[in-house]
Amino acid sequence: MGVLKISEFILNMDATSIAKAIQNGEITSLEAVTTYIEQIKKINPSINALVEDRFAEALTEANVVDNNENIENKPLYGVPISVKESFHVANMKTTGGLEHRQDLIARNDAEVVSLLKEAGAIILGKTNTPALCFCQETENKLYGRTNNPWDPTRTAGGSSGGEGALLSAGGSALGIGSDIGGSIRFPSHFNGVIGFKPGMDQVSAVGHFPAIYHPLQKRMLAMGPMGKSVQDMELMYRIIANNTMSTLTLQDFKIEILPGNTNYPLSESTKEILDQIENFLTVSHSTTRRVPPFFEDSALLWQEIMSIQGSKLVQNEAFNNDRSNVLKAYLKEKLTQRTTIHPYLSWALLGSKLFKPSKNRVKEIETVIHNGDTDLATYLDKRLLIFPVYHSGALHHGKVYKEIFSIRKTVLAYMPYVAYANVWGLPSLTIPVGTDENNMPISIQVMSAIGNEDALFQLGKILEKKFGGYIQSDPVHSLQFV
């Protein structure tokens, strides 16, 4: 087998298959790591997904793997992975895309990173995010903008946009992201990769930057895998989850698909794909079209919860010791482009001040959430939900930001699909199922209650097999048509 063929062989495999191939002696870890490093060097100039590498260390670790026969209980042994910039990795930067943090080196690994290392994974580098992960598009003053590898004039999504773009372009076998407002699911959908947002409190957030402290916000934040296959999502979730997954029978579950004729925006291509999924699943499963409880309330609840305390902690981190207020910073940046804070972040902070809920409203939200948790636990007992991720495929740079962070509150129209899983702390699996009129990937998400993850993965594998799942993009080729 020639070097080129080995490279193609490796790039066409998911992480589970690479691990098995290394353990069976079909390939070496060094071959896998070298292949991905060369792929990153090829594709990263056009997409700007990887912002800090550890290639030399990864090659050294791969050599150690290939000379070590003790591989028991290491399901990712020798597999090259990438990590979202927001996770601490020992001896690497954690900047949040802020210039004043560009020299800060982490001493310890985030807890999920430690678990992945213990499982044998080899980290290739860290991937781009918006400033402080506070936007659904990936761009910051320190590292710049990440482009969608299917079409570099379009967004890669955020805040795990670097992960989504790198995985889409074949620059990593597997990745880890975080999600408080679609931050795993937006990039998975826009870039055509698989993503899994775990349920609340199922995966440790220790070592994630910025940290979240308010209980209502903490319940919305989840750390989860992104990659090429549903089986990889299941594999990584088993590695990083706090609890052991129960074995379930998919036939025991009802499947509800969100209707395409709700009062919320949805492209015709997405409506058609939802209809196709319904027609396919109805043959062998109990399937209906229905709007689940609290769907209409979720976008507003998400916006208000994100605006609690006016995002004071995020503002303090962003502006460090700079006493200039957020509005002045935003206006100065729009006029001069010479501030250190990206306008996406300063405008989002202004919005959080504008929509900051009162103390009485926060108490009302707490009551709504408490009652909703009880109702949904019953509703989702043996039920899986299928939603779109966004109303369309990837838009041109800046448009998603304008839709979600508009002062006209268009967030209420565009965020319900992803906000639902965050507000109610639900596990959600994102699977590419087709393309739109611009040949951009379209995905759906499958959700349920915590404890039903096995059923999510089972249904995900069925949909992945039927509708195509992950297909590697070619950013070098797509750049020629821009």
BAVO-628994 format. One record per residue (C-alpha): x, y negated, z; residue number from 1. Coordinates in Angstrom, 2 decimals. Layout:
residues N
REC;X;Y;Z;NUM
...
end
This chain:
residues 482
REC;0.00;0.00;0.00;1
REC;1.53;-3.31;-1.09;2
REC;1.82;-6.41;1.11;3
REC;-0.98;-8.20;-0.79;4
REC;-3.30;-5.23;-0.44;5
REC;-2.57;-4.96;3.29;6
REC;-3.43;-8.65;3.68;7
REC;-6.71;-8.28;1.81;8
REC;-7.50;-5.14;3.79;9
REC;-6.93;-6.97;7.09;10
REC;-8.83;-10.14;6.12;11
REC;-11.84;-8.07;5.10;12
REC;-12.09;-6.39;8.53;13
REC;-13.80;-7.66;11.64;14
REC;-12.07;-7.63;15.03;15
REC;-13.53;-4.26;16.06;16
REC;-12.17;-2.65;12.89;17
REC;-8.76;-4.30;13.25;18
REC;-8.47;-3.02;16.83;19
REC;-9.31;0.51;15.70;20
REC;-6.90;0.32;12.77;21
REC;-4.07;-0.78;15.09;22
REC;-4.89;1.97;17.61;23
REC;-5.01;4.58;14.82;24
REC;-1.69;3.47;13.38;25
REC;-3.22;2.37;10.06;26
REC;-1.84;-1.16;10.47;27
REC;0.41;-2.86;12.99;28
REC;-0.48;-5.82;15.16;29
REC;2.42;-7.67;13.53;30
REC;0.83;-7.14;10.11;31
REC;-2.50;-8.44;11.39;32
REC;-1.02;-11.48;13.13;33
REC;1.24;-12.31;10.17;34
REC;-1.69;-12.02;7.75;35
REC;-3.79;-14.47;9.73;36
REC;-0.95;-16.93;10.22;37
REC;-0.37;-16.99;6.46;38
REC;-4.10;-17.42;5.87;39
REC;-4.23;-20.36;8.30;40
REC;-1.30;-22.03;6.55;41
REC;-3.17;-21.62;3.28;42
REC;-6.60;-22.89;4.31;43
REC;-6.06;-25.28;7.23;44
REC;-4.79;-28.30;5.22;45
REC;-8.19;-28.60;3.53;46
REC;-10.43;-27.96;6.55;47
REC;-8.39;-29.18;9.56;48
REC;-9.78;-26.51;11.88;49
REC;-6.71;-25.39;13.86;50
REC;-5.19;-28.30;15.81;51
REC;-2.48;-26.55;17.86;52
REC;-0.79;-23.28;17.02;53
REC;1.23;-20.76;18.96;54
REC;2.42;-18.76;15.96;55
REC;5.90;-17.98;17.33;56
REC;4.48;-16.66;20.61;57
REC;1.81;-14.66;18.74;58
REC;4.42;-12.93;16.58;59
REC;6.46;-12.06;19.67;60
REC;3.37;-10.65;21.42;61
REC;2.48;-8.61;18.32;62
REC;5.93;-7.01;18.39;63
REC;5.38;-6.08;22.03;64
REC;2.02;-4.53;21.15;65
REC;3.54;-2.42;18.39;66
REC;6.15;-1.03;20.77;67
REC;3.73;-0.27;23.59;68
REC;1.89;3.05;23.75;69
REC;-0.26;2.13;26.77;70
REC;-3.42;0.80;25.09;71
REC;-6.13;2.26;27.33;72
REC;-8.99;-0.08;28.25;73
REC;-7.77;-2.75;25.84;74
REC;-10.54;-3.06;23.22;75
REC;-8.90;-6.03;21.45;76
REC;-5.35;-4.73;21.64;77
REC;-3.21;-6.60;19.12;78
REC;-6.14;-8.48;17.53;79
REC;-5.43;-12.13;16.51;80
REC;-8.07;-14.57;17.80;81
REC;-8.63;-18.32;18.02;82
REC;-9.84;-20.43;20.95;83
REC;-11.89;-23.63;21.06;84
REC;-9.76;-26.57;22.19;85
REC;-11.99;-27.09;25.24;86
REC;-10.70;-23.92;26.96;87
REC;-7.52;-24.06;29.01;88
REC;-4.80;-21.85;27.58;89
REC;-1.60;-21.74;29.63;90
REC;1.18;-23.85;28.08;91
REC;-1.17;-25.42;25.53;92
REC;-2.89;-28.82;25.44;93
REC;-6.46;-29.44;26.54;94
REC;-7.21;-32.88;25.15;95
REC;-10.94;-33.04;24.44;96
REC;-9.87;-34.94;21.33;97
REC;-8.79;-37.92;23.47;98
REC;-5.55;-39.73;22.77;99
REC;-4.82;-40.42;26.43;100
REC;-4.83;-36.63;27.11;101
REC;-2.55;-35.61;24.26;102
REC;0.37;-34.78;26.54;103
REC;-1.58;-32.80;29.14;104
REC;-0.51;-29.14;29.20;105
REC;-2.66;-26.53;30.96;106
REC;-0.89;-24.45;33.60;107
REC;-3.49;-21.67;33.72;108
REC;-5.89;-19.89;31.42;109
REC;-9.64;-20.40;31.54;110
REC;-11.29;-17.31;33.03;111
REC;-12.68;-16.17;29.66;112
REC;-9.24;-16.60;28.09;113
REC;-7.72;-14.44;30.86;114
REC;-10.29;-11.72;30.18;115
REC;-9.57;-11.79;26.44;116
REC;-5.83;-11.58;27.06;117
REC;-6.38;-8.66;29.44;118
REC;-8.35;-6.96;26.65;119
REC;-5.27;-7.26;24.44;120
REC;-6.16;-10.23;22.25;121
REC;-3.38;-12.37;20.78;122
REC;-4.15;-16.10;20.58;123
REC;-3.12;-17.79;17.33;124
REC;-4.06;-21.31;18.38;125
REC;-6.76;-23.77;19.38;126
REC;-9.47;-25.27;17.22;127
REC;-10.95;-28.73;16.82;128
REC;-13.95;-30.24;18.65;129
REC;-15.68;-33.63;18.73;130
REC;-14.47;-35.92;21.51;131
REC;-15.34;-34.23;24.81;132
REC;-17.57;-31.78;22.88;133
REC;-20.25;-34.48;22.97;134
REC;-21.56;-34.25;19.41;135
REC;-22.89;-31.71;16.89;136
REC;-20.25;-32.78;14.35;137
REC;-16.53;-32.20;14.78;138
REC;-14.42;-35.34;14.55;139
REC;-12.24;-37.22;17.03;140
REC;-9.57;-39.91;17.11;141
REC;-6.73;-37.56;18.05;142
REC;-7.10;-34.74;15.52;143
REC;-9.46;-36.15;12.91;144
REC;-12.36;-34.46;11.16;145
REC;-12.96;-30.77;10.47;146
REC;-14.47;-29.97;7.06;147
REC;-16.87;-27.22;6.09;148
REC;-14.91;-24.63;4.07;149
REC;-17.87;-24.01;1.74;150
REC;-17.88;-27.70;0.78;151
REC;-15.41;-30.09;2.46;152
REC;-17.75;-33.05;1.92;153
REC;-20.13;-31.42;4.43;154
REC;-20.08;-31.01;8.19;155
REC;-18.69;-27.98;9.99;156
REC;-21.06;-28.72;12.86;157
REC;-20.08;-29.04;16.47;158
REC;-18.97;-28.88;19.03;159
REC;-17.31;-25.54;18.18;160
REC;-16.83;-26.78;14.62;161
REC;-13.16;-25.91;14.39;162
REC;-13.95;-22.33;15.39;163
REC;-16.76;-22.07;12.87;164
REC;-14.69;-23.44;9.99;165
REC;-11.60;-21.36;10.77;166
REC;-13.55;-18.11;11.08;167
REC;-15.51;-18.86;7.92;168
REC;-12.31;-19.33;5.94;169
REC;-10.77;-16.11;7.27;170
REC;-8.30;-17.86;9.57;171
REC;-9.05;-15.70;12.62;172
REC;-10.54;-12.30;13.37;173
REC;-12.60;-13.56;16.33;174
REC;-13.13;-16.74;18.32;175
REC;-14.56;-18.14;21.54;176
REC;-16.78;-21.23;21.72;177
REC;-19.13;-23.00;24.11;178
REC;-22.72;-24.22;23.75;179
REC;-24.74;-26.80;25.69;180
REC;-26.76;-28.10;22.74;181
REC;-26.29;-25.70;19.85;182
REC;-22.50;-25.98;19.94;183
REC;-21.95;-22.33;19.00;184
REC;-25.05;-22.02;16.85;185
REC;-24.71;-25.17;14.70;186
REC;-21.19;-24.25;13.51;187
REC;-22.18;-20.60;13.05;188
REC;-25.15;-21.65;10.91;189
REC;-23.35;-24.33;8.89;190
REC;-20.23;-22.22;8.21;191
REC;-21.92;-18.83;7.78;192
REC;-20.41;-16.94;10.72;193
REC;-21.94;-14.86;13.51;194
REC;-22.28;-16.52;16.91;195
REC;-23.64;-15.56;20.31;196
REC;-24.69;-17.98;23.06;197
REC;-25.07;-15.94;26.28;198
REC;-27.77;-16.67;28.84;199
REC;-27.16;-19.00;31.76;200
REC;-24.59;-17.94;34.35;201
REC;-23.64;-14.80;32.41;202
REC;-20.10;-15.90;31.51;203
REC;-17.69;-17.94;33.64;204
REC;-17.23;-21.60;32.70;205
REC;-14.15;-22.00;34.91;206
REC;-11.37;-23.56;32.87;207
REC;-13.65;-25.22;30.32;208
REC;-13.14;-28.96;29.70;209
REC;-15.10;-31.06;30.32;210
REC;-16.57;-29.32;33.34;211
REC;-20.30;-29.58;34.03;212
REC;-21.58;-30.06;37.59;213
REC;-25.27;-30.98;37.61;214
REC;-27.37;-27.78;38.04;215
REC;-29.79;-28.64;35.21;216
REC;-26.89;-29.22;32.82;217
REC;-24.95;-26.17;34.03;218
REC;-27.86;-23.88;33.21;219
REC;-27.73;-25.11;29.60;220
REC;-23.99;-24.45;29.12;221
REC;-22.72;-21.07;27.94;222
REC;-19.38;-19.64;26.77;223
REC;-19.67;-17.15;23.93;224
REC;-18.08;-15.41;20.95;225
REC;-18.03;-16.38;17.28;226
REC;-16.85;-14.14;14.48;227
REC;-17.55;-11.91;11.51;228
REC;-19.99;-9.28;12.80;229
REC;-22.68;-8.56;15.34;230
REC;-20.64;-5.62;16.65;231
REC;-17.84;-8.09;17.42;232
REC;-20.27;-10.29;19.36;233
REC;-21.34;-7.29;21.40;234
REC;-17.74;-6.20;21.97;235
REC;-16.57;-9.61;23.17;236
REC;-19.67;-10.15;25.29;237
REC;-19.00;-6.88;27.11;238
REC;-15.47;-8.15;27.81;239
REC;-16.36;-11.62;29.12;240
REC;-19.81;-11.11;30.71;241
REC;-20.26;-11.08;34.47;242
REC;-22.79;-8.23;34.28;243
REC;-22.96;-4.86;32.54;244
REC;-25.40;-4.76;29.64;245
REC;-28.44;-2.47;29.96;246
REC;-29.24;0.05;27.20;247
REC;-32.64;-0.67;25.65;248
REC;-34.98;0.74;22.98;249
REC;-35.67;-1.79;20.22;250
REC;-39.00;-0.19;19.31;251
REC;-40.32;-1.22;22.73;252
REC;-40.05;-4.89;21.73;253
REC;-42.46;-7.17;19.93;254
REC;-40.84;-9.58;17.47;255
REC;-42.19;-13.11;17.10;256
REC;-41.02;-15.33;14.26;257
REC;-41.53;-19.08;14.49;258
REC;-44.07;-20.18;11.82;259
REC;-42.68;-22.20;8.92;260
REC;-45.59;-24.65;9.03;261
REC;-44.96;-26.31;12.40;262
REC;-44.80;-30.12;12.63;263
REC;-41.02;-30.00;12.59;264
REC;-38.75;-30.45;9.53;265
REC;-37.74;-27.23;7.75;266
REC;-36.32;-26.74;4.27;267
REC;-38.22;-24.65;1.73;268
REC;-35.28;-22.25;1.44;269
REC;-35.37;-21.65;5.21;270
REC;-39.15;-21.09;5.12;271
REC;-38.69;-18.54;2.34;272
REC;-36.01;-16.70;4.30;273
REC;-38.24;-16.54;7.39;274
REC;-41.01;-15.07;5.22;275
REC;-38.60;-12.49;3.81;276
REC;-37.51;-11.51;7.33;277
REC;-41.15;-11.15;8.40;278
REC;-41.96;-8.95;5.39;279
REC;-38.90;-6.79;6.05;280
REC;-39.45;-6.32;9.79;281
REC;-43.22;-5.78;9.62;282
REC;-42.65;-2.41;7.96;283
REC;-41.04;-0.90;11.05;284
REC;-41.65;-3.29;13.97;285
REC;-44.50;-5.11;15.68;286
REC;-44.07;-8.56;14.13;287
REC;-46.13;-11.77;14.36;288
REC;-45.71;-15.50;13.61;289
REC;-46.18;-17.56;16.76;290
REC;-44.97;-20.66;18.57;291
REC;-43.71;-19.55;22.01;292
REC;-44.50;-21.34;25.29;293
REC;-42.67;-24.63;25.98;294
REC;-41.36;-24.97;22.42;295
REC;-42.96;-28.40;22.03;296
REC;-41.37;-29.65;25.27;297
REC;-37.83;-28.39;24.85;298
REC;-36.19;-31.13;22.76;299
REC;-37.30;-33.90;25.14;300
REC;-36.28;-31.86;28.17;301
REC;-32.88;-31.24;26.58;302
REC;-32.37;-34.93;25.83;303
REC;-33.37;-35.99;29.34;304
REC;-31.24;-33.34;31.04;305
REC;-28.21;-34.33;28.94;306
REC;-28.83;-37.97;29.95;307
REC;-28.95;-37.33;33.71;308
REC;-26.73;-39.88;35.52;309
REC;-26.17;-41.55;32.13;310
REC;-23.37;-39.04;31.39;311
REC;-21.26;-40.90;33.93;312
REC;-18.64;-38.15;34.29;313
REC;-18.14;-37.92;30.53;314
REC;-17.81;-41.71;30.31;315
REC;-15.22;-41.79;33.10;316
REC;-13.19;-39.11;31.34;317
REC;-13.45;-40.80;27.95;318
REC;-12.45;-44.29;29.06;319
REC;-9.91;-43.21;31.67;320
REC;-8.78;-46.46;33.36;321
REC;-10.18;-48.71;30.64;322
REC;-12.78;-51.00;32.26;323
REC;-14.32;-52.17;28.97;324
REC;-17.95;-51.10;28.80;325
REC;-19.31;-48.57;26.35;326
REC;-21.25;-51.07;24.20;327
REC;-18.19;-53.29;23.72;328
REC;-16.11;-50.26;22.80;329
REC;-18.69;-49.11;20.26;330
REC;-19.03;-52.52;18.62;331
REC;-15.26;-53.06;18.55;332
REC;-14.74;-49.68;16.90;333
REC;-17.41;-50.37;14.27;334
REC;-15.78;-53.71;13.47;335
REC;-12.08;-52.82;13.64;336
REC;-11.73;-48.99;13.76;337
REC;-8.94;-49.66;16.26;338
REC;-10.20;-48.27;19.55;339
REC;-9.17;-44.93;21.01;340
REC;-12.75;-43.67;21.42;341
REC;-14.60;-42.25;18.45;342
REC;-17.91;-44.06;17.80;343
REC;-19.78;-40.73;17.85;344
REC;-18.91;-40.46;21.53;345
REC;-19.49;-44.10;22.52;346
REC;-22.88;-44.16;20.75;347
REC;-23.88;-40.87;22.41;348
REC;-22.96;-42.35;25.78;349
REC;-25.06;-45.42;25.03;350
REC;-27.96;-43.14;24.18;351
REC;-27.60;-41.23;27.43;352
REC;-27.83;-44.52;29.34;353
REC;-30.87;-45.56;27.34;354
REC;-32.70;-42.26;27.93;355
REC;-31.45;-41.66;31.48;356
REC;-34.30;-40.14;33.53;357
REC;-35.24;-41.68;36.87;358
REC;-34.78;-39.76;40.09;359
REC;-38.52;-39.06;40.18;360
REC;-38.43;-37.82;36.59;361
REC;-35.50;-35.51;37.43;362
REC;-37.62;-33.99;40.21;363
REC;-40.47;-33.52;37.73;364
REC;-38.06;-31.80;35.31;365
REC;-36.86;-29.50;38.07;366
REC;-40.47;-28.45;38.74;367
REC;-41.17;-27.91;35.03;368
REC;-38.02;-25.80;34.69;369
REC;-38.79;-23.71;37.78;370
REC;-42.33;-22.95;36.60;371
REC;-41.18;-22.38;33.02;372
REC;-38.52;-19.90;34.08;373
REC;-41.18;-17.83;35.85;374
REC;-43.59;-17.93;32.91;375
REC;-40.93;-17.11;30.30;376
REC;-39.53;-14.21;32.33;377
REC;-42.92;-12.56;31.94;378
REC;-43.45;-13.65;28.33;379
REC;-40.04;-12.44;27.13;380
REC;-40.07;-9.16;29.05;381
REC;-40.38;-7.02;25.89;382
REC;-40.30;-9.75;23.26;383
REC;-37.69;-11.09;20.83;384
REC;-37.99;-14.52;19.21;385
REC;-36.67;-15.49;15.78;386
REC;-36.04;-19.21;15.12;387
REC;-34.24;-21.25;12.49;388
REC;-31.08;-22.97;13.73;389
REC;-31.51;-26.30;11.93;390
REC;-33.92;-27.67;9.37;391
REC;-31.38;-27.24;6.55;392
REC;-27.92;-25.97;5.75;393
REC;-24.86;-28.13;6.35;394
REC;-25.44;-31.80;5.50;395
REC;-22.80;-34.28;4.36;396
REC;-20.52;-35.64;7.08;397
REC;-22.26;-37.96;9.52;398
REC;-25.86;-37.07;8.69;399
REC;-26.44;-34.53;11.48;400
REC;-25.04;-37.03;13.96;401
REC;-27.45;-39.71;12.69;402
REC;-30.42;-37.34;12.91;403
REC;-29.71;-36.24;16.48;404
REC;-28.37;-39.49;17.95;405
REC;-30.79;-41.95;16.36;406
REC;-32.29;-44.59;18.64;407
REC;-35.63;-43.71;16.99;408
REC;-35.62;-40.44;18.94;409
REC;-35.51;-38.25;15.83;410
REC;-33.75;-35.79;18.13;411
REC;-37.27;-34.69;19.10;412
REC;-37.84;-33.52;15.52;413
REC;-34.45;-31.97;14.81;414
REC;-33.38;-30.36;18.09;415
REC;-36.23;-28.02;19.18;416
REC;-34.85;-24.97;17.36;417
REC;-31.56;-24.96;19.30;418
REC;-32.66;-26.83;22.45;419
REC;-35.05;-24.02;23.38;420
REC;-32.29;-21.53;24.27;421
REC;-30.29;-24.18;26.17;422
REC;-33.15;-25.58;28.27;423
REC;-34.41;-22.13;29.23;424
REC;-30.95;-20.54;29.56;425
REC;-31.66;-17.80;27.02;426
REC;-29.17;-15.61;25.16;427
REC;-29.26;-16.39;21.43;428
REC;-27.61;-14.53;18.53;429
REC;-27.01;-16.42;15.27;430
REC;-26.83;-14.44;12.01;431
REC;-26.29;-15.72;8.43;432
REC;-29.19;-14.49;6.29;433
REC;-28.94;-16.40;3.01;434
REC;-28.04;-19.67;1.27;435
REC;-29.90;-22.90;0.52;436
REC;-30.33;-24.89;-2.70;437
REC;-26.77;-26.24;-2.28;438
REC;-25.31;-22.73;-1.84;439
REC;-24.63;-23.49;1.81;440
REC;-25.17;-20.75;4.43;441
REC;-28.52;-20.44;6.21;442
REC;-28.78;-18.58;9.52;443
REC;-31.47;-17.59;11.97;444
REC;-31.20;-17.05;15.70;445
REC;-32.66;-14.19;17.73;446
REC;-33.47;-14.97;21.37;447
REC;-34.91;-13.29;24.43;448
REC;-34.61;-13.15;28.20;449
REC;-31.38;-12.40;30.03;450
REC;-31.10;-8.62;30.30;451
REC;-32.38;-8.05;26.74;452
REC;-28.99;-8.58;25.08;453
REC;-28.79;-4.99;23.84;454
REC;-32.05;-5.46;21.92;455
REC;-30.75;-8.72;20.44;456
REC;-27.64;-6.98;19.15;457
REC;-29.64;-4.04;17.78;458
REC;-31.97;-6.32;15.82;459
REC;-29.01;-8.47;14.79;460
REC;-27.26;-5.48;13.23;461
REC;-30.42;-4.61;11.25;462
REC;-30.77;-8.17;9.91;463
REC;-27.04;-8.43;9.24;464
REC;-27.11;-5.25;7.13;465
REC;-30.23;-6.27;5.20;466
REC;-29.49;-9.95;4.56;467
REC;-25.71;-9.96;4.17;468
REC;-24.31;-11.48;7.35;469
REC;-20.84;-12.99;7.22;470
REC;-19.18;-13.71;3.87;471
REC;-15.72;-15.27;3.84;472
REC;-15.57;-18.73;2.25;473
REC;-12.77;-20.03;0.03;474
REC;-11.97;-23.64;1.00;475
REC;-8.99;-23.87;-1.37;476
REC;-11.26;-23.00;-4.30;477
REC;-14.20;-25.13;-3.11;478
REC;-11.91;-28.17;-2.80;479
REC;-11.41;-28.12;-6.57;480
REC;-15.10;-28.88;-7.13;481
REC;-15.42;-31.84;-4.79;482
end
